[in-house]
Amino acid sequence: MSSSNRTNIPNSLNEHWMPFTDNKTFKKNPRLITDAKGVYLTNHQGKKMIDASSGLFCNPLGHGRKEITEAVSKQLDKLDYCQPFNQGYGGSFELATRIAKKTPEGINRIFYTICGSTAVETAIKIAIAYHRAKGDSKRFRFVGRERGYHGMNIGATTVGGMINNVKTFASVLMPGVQHMRHTHLPEHKFVKGQPDTGVEMAEDLERIAMNFGGENIAACIVEPIAGSTGTLVPPKGYLKRIREICDKYGILLIFDEVITGWGRTGSAFASQEFGVTPDMITMAKATTNGVIPMGVVAVKEEMYDAVLDSSKNPEGTPELFHGYTYSGIPAAVAAGLAVQDIFDKEDIFNRAKEMSPYFQDGLHSLKDLKEVVSIRGYGMMGGVEMRMKDKPGKSGFQTFKHCYDAGVNFKNTGDTLIIAPQFICEKKHIDEIIEKLRTGISNYSKS
Ligand SMILES: Cc1ncc(COP(=O)(O)O)c(C=O)c1O
C-alpha cells in the first residue's frame, strides 16, 4: 500500500518487531492508536480514551499542539537538515540558551542527543572525559540504583537496575558498575509525596565508596524520582545526602530527569523542587512534547571549560569525540523552541504545581480498591500497584487492559500502573481519569 492511501489498519502486523512488547499477544489483539487531540486518544475501533500517562511522559502540553506542528513544518520548509559536526544552525544555539535559563544555576552547557538513552550514554562519557581532563583518569566506576531506569544502550542499561532489562545482556554490559539499593520501603505503601523514612538508604553510596575506593568512582546516576518502576519518591533528605557523599569523594552526580524534567514535579526540574543541584542533568521526552526525538545533557559550565581547556587537539578536531548525526537537528530544535514558548506563555510548571494536590488526592482515593496494594506519587506523576498474581506483571497487564476498555490509557510497568496526566488537564479531566481507573480496576477485580 502506498503511503498516500494508507488506512488506519495495516495489511500485516508481522514485519514490525515491536519494542518492549509481547508481540505474540499484541498481534492477536492489537491496540492501534489512530488520532490524538488534547488529552484524548482514539483507537482503531473508533474508541476515545483519555491519555493518563502523557504518552510515555512525553506530551504534557497535550496532543496535536498547532504551535509545535506549525513550527516544525515551517522549519522543514526552510532548512530540513544540516550536519551538526563543525557546522551548525542558529536555532540549536537559541534553544540551548533557552534551556540553560531554566536549568539550575551553573548547569548551562547543552549537549544534544537523540533520546533519553543517548543522553545518559553521553553523560557517562562526559563524566569520563571531564575526569581525564582534570588528570584523574583512574575514575572508571559508576554507581546506579536498583529499580532505576536510564534507557537501553549498553551504558544506560548497565547503570539501570531493572532485572529483566539486564539479565539477557549480562555478557556485554559495562564493567565497574555498582548499584545502591532502591528507596522503596514497605512503610511507603500509601505515602503521598516524600516519605519521612529511608534517608539512610543514601549511605549505600558511602559503603560502595568505602568498598571500591571513592577515588575510582566517576559518577553516580539516579532518577530523582524513579519513574519507570512506578514513581518511587525519594525519602526526605535522601538526595541531599547523596550529594554530600558525592562531594566528599569527588564523584559527579547525574540526575536523570528524562521523566521528572520540564515540570513533572511542579518545578522545571526535580533538582530545583528538591533543592539539590547535580553536575549534569539528562532530559528528553517533554523537551519536544514528544513529537520529534531529542535528548539533552545539561552540563556544569566548569566541566565544559575543563574539557575544552585540556584539549590539545589541532584546530578542527573535536575536544570531545562524541556526537550523533541527529544531535540537535532543525526539526527537533523547532519543536523544542515552540515548547519553550508554550512553557512560558502558559506558565506550565506552575499549572502543574497547582493541579498536583488535586491529582494526588484523586489517585489516593483509589486506596479502598481491594486489589490495590500501594499508591505513591509526587507532582503530576503517580504509581498504583496491583496485588501480584501468579507471576510478576500479570495483574498489571490485565488491569491495563480492563482500564483501556474503560476508556483510560496509560502504561503498566510490572504490576504498577503509571499515571502521569498532561499538565493541560483541568479538574474534570483528572476526575475522568480517576473514575475510569476505578471502573477498570474494579472490572479487573471481578474478572
Ligand atoms: C529516566 C529515564 N531515562 C532514560 C530513559 C530512556 O529514554 P529513551 O526511551 O528516550 O531512550 C527513560 C525512558 O523512559 C527514562 O524514563
The ligand as a Gaussian input file, in Angstrom:
#p B3LYP/6-31G(d) Opt

LIG

0 1
 C       14.611000       8.271000      33.490000
 C       14.770000       7.770000      32.091000
 N       15.973000       7.817000      31.495000
 C       16.156000       7.407000      30.234000
 C       15.110000       6.910000      29.500000
 C       15.337000       6.442000      28.106000
 O       14.761000       7.324000      27.203000
 P       14.514000       6.887000      25.690000
 O       13.486000       5.823000      25.687000
 O       14.084000       8.172000      25.043000
 O       15.823000       6.429000      25.162000
 C       13.838000       6.849000      30.066000
 C       12.703000       6.337000      29.311000
 O       11.611000       6.148000      29.781000
 C       13.673000       7.278000      31.397000
 O       12.478000       7.220000      31.997000

